[in-house]
């Protein structure tokens, strides 16, 4: 039982850090600047709230991207139990936003 709690906690912490880093890579790092520029150009001629606009905003905002990245990690951690999935999702996303605002 203690080993299960330890490994679940370890995986949750790992998911938090990975979500934080992936969101920063997507929204700020040089390696994805070409993707952000390309999506920005695609979205510039489209109406606001179109799918291109949404995707362009998503990759430019680490908090926005982090929520969806956290959802993927939460699904990997808890694919069966819906309540646990939602708790993990918002825990990972919440801590990711906290870390984003502290740096």
C-alpha positions in Angstrom: 0.0 0.0 0.0 2.7 2.5 0.9 4.7 1.6 -2.2 1.5 2.3 -4.3 1.0 5.7 -2.7 4.7 6.5 -3.2 4.7 5.5 -6.9 1.5 7.4 -7.6 2.8 10.5 -5.8 6.1 10.2 -7.7 4.3 9.9 -11.1 2.1 12.9 -10.2 5.1 15.0 -9.4 6.8 13.9 -12.6 3.6 14.8 -14.6 3.5 18.2 -13.0 7.1 19.0 -13.9 6.7 17.5 -17.4 3.5 19.5 -18.0 5.3 22.7 -16.9 8.3 22.1 -19.1 6.3 21.1 -22.2 4.0 24.2 -21.9 7.1 26.4 -21.7 8.7 24.7 -24.7 5.6 25.2 -26.7 4.9 28.8 -25.7 8.3 30.4 -25.1 11.3 28.4 -26.4 13.2 29.1 -29.6 12.7 25.6 -30.9 9.0 26.1 -31.4 9.1 29.7 -32.6 8.7 28.7 -36.2 5.5 26.7 -35.3 4.1 29.7 -33.4 4.9 32.1 -36.3 3.4 29.8 -38.9 0.2 29.3 -36.8 0.1 33.1 -36.2 0.2 33.7 -39.9 -2.5 31.1 -40.5 -4.7 32.7 -37.8 -4.2 36.3 -38.9 -6.6 36.2 -41.8 -9.2 34.1 -40.0 -12.1 35.4 -37.8 -11.6 35.6 -34.1 -12.5 32.3 -32.3 -11.9 30.2 -35.4 -10.0 26.9 -35.0 -6.8 28.5 -36.3 -7.1 31.4 -33.9 -7.7 29.0 -31.0 -4.7 26.9 -31.9 -2.5 30.0 -32.3 -3.5 31.3 -28.9 -3.0 27.9 -27.4 0.6 27.6 -28.5 1.4 31.2 -27.4 0.1 30.9 -23.8 1.8 28.4 -21.4 -1.1 28.5 -19.0 -3.5 27.6 -21.8 -1.3 24.9 -23.3 -0.6 23.5 -19.8 -4.2 22.8 -19.1 -4.5 20.5 -22.1 -1.1 19.0 -21.6 -2.1 18.3 -18.0 -5.2 16.6 -19.3 -3.1 14.2 -21.3 -0.9 13.3 -18.3 -4.0 12.9 -16.0 -5.5 10.5 -18.5 -2.3 8.5 -18.6 -2.2 8.4 -14.8 -5.9 7.5 -14.3 -7.6 6.2 -17.4 -10.4 4.4 -15.6 -11.7 6.4 -12.6 -13.3 9.7 -13.8 -13.1 11.5 -10.4 -9.5 10.6 -10.0 -8.8 11.8 -13.6 -10.5 15.2 -13.0 -8.6 15.6 -9.7 -5.3 14.8 -11.3 -6.0 17.0 -14.3 -6.7 20.1 -12.2 -3.9 19.3 -9.7 -1.4 19.1 -12.5 -2.8 22.1 -14.3 -3.0 24.2 -11.1 0.6 23.5 -10.0 1.8 24.1 -13.6 0.2 27.5 -13.6 1.6 28.2 -10.1 5.1 27.3 -11.3 4.6 29.4 -14.5 3.7 32.4 -12.5 6.7 32.0 -10.1 9.3 31.9 -12.9 
